[in-house]
Amino acid sequence: MRITIQTLSLILLIMAFSCKNVIDRQSCTERVGPVTNERYNHLQDTLAHYAALGHVPGGVALVFEKDEVVLHVPFGYKNLEEEIAQELTDIFRIASMSKQITAVAAMLLYDDGKFDLDDPLGDYLPEFKNRKILERVDMRDSSFTASPAQNQITIRHLLTHSAGMYYGFDADTLSALIAKSGFNIGIAKENITLEENMKRLATLPLLHEPGEQYHYGLEIDVLGRLIEVIAQKPFNRFLEERLFHPLGMFDTHFFLPESKTERLAPMYMSTEDGVRPSVLPDTDFPIDGAGTLFMGGAGLSSTACDYFLFCKMLLEGGTANGQQLLTPQTVEMITTPQISRNGNAKGLGFGVVSDSNYYRPRSEGSYYWGGMFSTFFWVDPAKDLIAILMLQMYPFHDYDILDAFEATIYDVIDS
């Protein structure tokens, strides 16, 4: 059988695309693999030492410096009781590190021209129009009195945590309001949709006038619902199509597929007697949850390597795998202080270091966040640096490991 040059070329082209798709579908941990640069041997030893002392069960660390991953290692145990070693492929509940992914997802729509930052939220989600400001709570029945707000919530207020929403962890009165409303913060197994959950939230009063001040709260979860409405598709599918697949974040999910459930790291906590299994309820939500509630403020699980791909796209001005996902101008806006807090400012969904003397050793302009289950990251553009530390502990009191992680990285860079 004769094969023409044209036919051969077509076959080779199909093979090339097939190989590319196989490579693209590999997990980040398969593509990056373990990395142990000798300059970071001391850091690797330090992390292993914290695990050996029993301060943490184990974790995964990743450091990217000057165009290359210089450290990508597991340390300690994933499962203390069974002495199962931590692995690079282990998946961690990233809790509030979901917020930065949601903020960036919203800014994809901003770049599409779908909204302006100062658009009233009520134009898209009518239930959030004409909000009221909390005056007092009657703890006997969790009823409240409130007065009409003077300002409307805007999309910018959501991105800067300045709409007046709250979690309620820091006040009995606020936690009572949340509980009475039935609002689900995103780490429980209830069979409810994001739309239904946001309507519950909209029944609650605000803590202060929209735009008046920063108060860490539920704004980014509302942003996830806003994305659904504007994009006209479920929030989880939007993330998969516009962020996770283009970036190759194939191990990042709200609810884990059955093939990945064994990779979810168990949850531990700090006690006076050392590390013990956590008593926090519903920590198996990524596996056993109803799979209907996609909360952009707290609900995602991921690997250190997947989260690195997300950070690297931002560090490279919105570019990944030859695609311009975000414009450089939008990345700059996201990571520029919008609200100042004594050198520790807030950008659009990110914390931003606005005074390096306040937040040493990170450079001014670094952006960062953490999750309540002890996951941490920061990006230092001045040093061309990304640092990620994934643990699974709540409550967690021994933050010395994060201090040592950060200090050792900068000692290496500056030496």
Secondary structure as the mmCIF struct_conf table of DSSP 4:
data_model
#
loop_
_struct_conf.conf_type_id
_struct_conf.id
_struct_conf.beg_label_comp_id
_struct_conf.beg_label_asym_id
_struct_conf.beg_label_seq_id
_struct_conf.end_label_comp_id
_struct_conf.end_label_asym_id
_struct_conf.end_label_seq_id
HELX_RH_AL_P HELX_RH_AL_P1 ILE A 5 ASP A 24
TURN_TY1_P TURN_TY1_P1 ARG A 25 ARG A 25
BEND BEND1 GLN A 26 GLN A 26
HELX_RH_AL_P HELX_RH_AL_P2 CYS A 28 VAL A 32
STRN STRN1 VAL A 35 THR A 36
HELX_RH_3T_P HELX_RH_3T_P1 GLU A 38 TYR A 40
HELX_RH_AL_P HELX_RH_AL_P3 ASN A 41 ALA A 52
TURN_TY1_P TURN_TY1_P2 LEU A 53 GLY A 54
BEND BEND2 HIS A 55 HIS A 55
BEND BEND3 PRO A 57 PRO A 57
STRN STRN2 GLY A 58 GLU A 65
TURN_TY1_P TURN_TY1_P3 LYS A 66 ASP A 67
STRN STRN3 GLU A 68 ASN A 79
TURN_TY1_P TURN_TY1_P4 LEU A 80 GLU A 83
STRN STRN4 ILE A 84 ALA A 85
HELX_LH_PP_P HELX_LH_PP_P1 GLN A 86 GLN A 86
TURN_TY1_P TURN_TY1_P5 LEU A 88 THR A 89
STRN STRN5 ILE A 91 ILE A 91
STRN STRN6 PHE A 92 ARG A 93
HELX_RH_3T_P HELX_RH_3T_P2 ALA A 95 MET A 97
HELX_RH_AL_P HELX_RH_AL_P4 SER A 98 ASP A 111
TURN_TY1_P TURN_TY1_P6 ASP A 112 GLY A 113
BEND BEND4 LYS A 114 LYS A 114
TURN_TY1_P TURN_TY1_P7 LEU A 117 ASP A 118
BEND BEND5 ASP A 119 ASP A 119
STRN STRN7 PRO A 120 PRO A 120
HELX_RH_3T_P HELX_RH_3T_P3 LEU A 121 ASP A 123
TURN_TY1_P TURN_TY1_P8 TYR A 124 TYR A 124
HELX_RH_3T_P HELX_RH_3T_P4 PRO A 126 PHE A 128
BEND BEND6 LYS A 129 ASN A 130
STRN STRN8 LYS A 132 ASP A 138
TURN_TY1_P TURN_TY1_P9 MET A 139 SER A 142
STRN STRN9 SER A 143 PRO A 148
BEND BEND7 GLN A 150 ASN A 151
STRN STRN10 THR A 154 THR A 154
HELX_RH_AL_P HELX_RH_AL_P5 ILE A 155 LEU A 159
TURN_TY1_P TURN_TY1_P10 THR A 160 HIS A 161
BEND BEND8 ALA A 163 GLY A 164
TURN_TY1_P TURN_TY1_P11 PHE A 169 ASP A 170
HELX_RH_AL_P HELX_RH_AL_P6 ASP A 172 SER A 181
TURN_TY1_P TURN_TY1_P12 GLY A 182 GLY A 182
BEND BEND9 GLY A 186 ALA A 188
HELX_RH_AL_P HELX_RH_AL_P7 LEU A 194 LEU A 201
TURN_TY1_P TURN_TY1_P13 ALA A 202 THR A 203
BEND BEND10 LEU A 204 LEU A 204
HELX_LH_PP_P HELX_LH_PP_P2 PRO A 205 PRO A 205
STRN STRN11 LEU A 206 LEU A 206
BEND BEND11 LEU A 207 HIS A 208
TURN_TY1_P TURN_TY1_P14 PRO A 210 GLY A 211
BEND BEND12 GLU A 212 GLU A 212
BEND BEND13 GLY A 217 LEU A 218
HELX_RH_AL_P HELX_RH_AL_P8 GLU A 219 ALA A 231
TURN_TY1_P TURN_TY1_P15 GLN A 232 GLN A 232
BEND BEND14 LYS A 233 LYS A 233
HELX_RH_AL_P HELX_RH_AL_P9 PHE A 235 LEU A 239
HELX_RH_PI_P HELX_RH_PI_P1 GLU A 240 PHE A 244
HELX_RH_AL_P HELX_RH_AL_P10 HIS A 245 LEU A 247
TURN_TY1_P TURN_TY1_P16 GLY A 248 GLY A 248
TURN_TY1_P TURN_TY1_P17 PHE A 250 ASP A 251
STRN STRN12 HIS A 253 HIS A 253
BEND BEND15 PHE A 254 PHE A 255
HELX_RH_3T_P HELX_RH_3T_P5 GLU A 258 ARG A 263
STRN STRN13 LEU A 264 LEU A 264
HELX_LH_PP_P HELX_LH_PP_P3 ALA A 265 MET A 267
STRN STRN14 TYR A 268 THR A 271
TURN_TY1_P TURN_TY1_P18 GLU A 272 ASP A 273
STRN STRN15 GLY A 274 PRO A 277
TURN_TY1_P TURN_TY1_P19 PRO A 281 ASP A 284
HELX_RH_AL_P HELX_RH_AL_P11 PHE A 285 ASP A 288
BEND BEND16 GLY A 289 GLY A 289
BEND BEND17 GLY A 291 GLY A 291
TURN_TY1_P TURN_TY1_P20 GLY A 296 ALA A 298
STRN STRN16 SER A 301 SER A 302
HELX_RH_AL_P HELX_RH_AL_P12 ALA A 304 LEU A 315
TURN_TY1_P TURN_TY1_P21 GLU A 316 GLY A 318
STRN STRN17 THR A 319 ALA A 320
TURN_TY1_P TURN_TY1_P22 ASN A 321 GLY A 322
STRN STRN18 GLN A 323 GLN A 324
BEND BEND18 LEU A 326 LEU A 326
HELX_RH_AL_P HELX_RH_AL_P13 PRO A 328 ILE A 334
TURN_TY1_P TURN_TY1_P23 THR A 335 THR A 335
BEND BEND19 THR A 336 THR A 336
BEND BEND20 GLN A 338 GLN A 338
STRN STRN19 ILE A 339 ILE A 339
TURN_TY1_P TURN_TY1_P24 ASN A 342 GLY A 343
STRN STRN20 ASN A 344 LYS A 346
BEND BEND21 LEU A 348 PHE A 350
STRN STRN21 GLY A 351 VAL A 353
BEND BEND22 SER A 354 SER A 354
TURN_TY1_P TURN_TY1_P25 SER A 356 TYR A 358
BEND BEND23 TYR A 359 TYR A 359
TURN_TY1_P TURN_TY1_P26 ARG A 360 PRO A 361
BEND BEND24 ARG A 362 ARG A 362
HELX_LH_PP_P HELX_LH_PP_P4 SER A 363 SER A 363
TURN_TY1_P TURN_TY1_P27 GLU A 364 GLY A 365
STRN STRN22 TYR A 367 GLY A 371
TURN_TY1_P TURN_TY1_P28 MET A 372 SER A 374
STRN STRN23 THR A 375 ASP A 380
HELX_RH_3T_P HELX_RH_3T_P6 PRO A 381 LYS A 383
TURN_TY1_P TURN_TY1_P29 ASP A 384 ASP A 384
STRN STRN24 LEU A 385 MET A 390
STRN STRN25 MET A 393 MET A 393
BEND BEND25 TYR A 394 PRO A 395
TURN_TY1_P TURN_TY1_P30 TYR A 399 TYR A 399
HELX_RH_AL_P HELX_RH_AL_P14 ASP A 400 ASP A 414
#
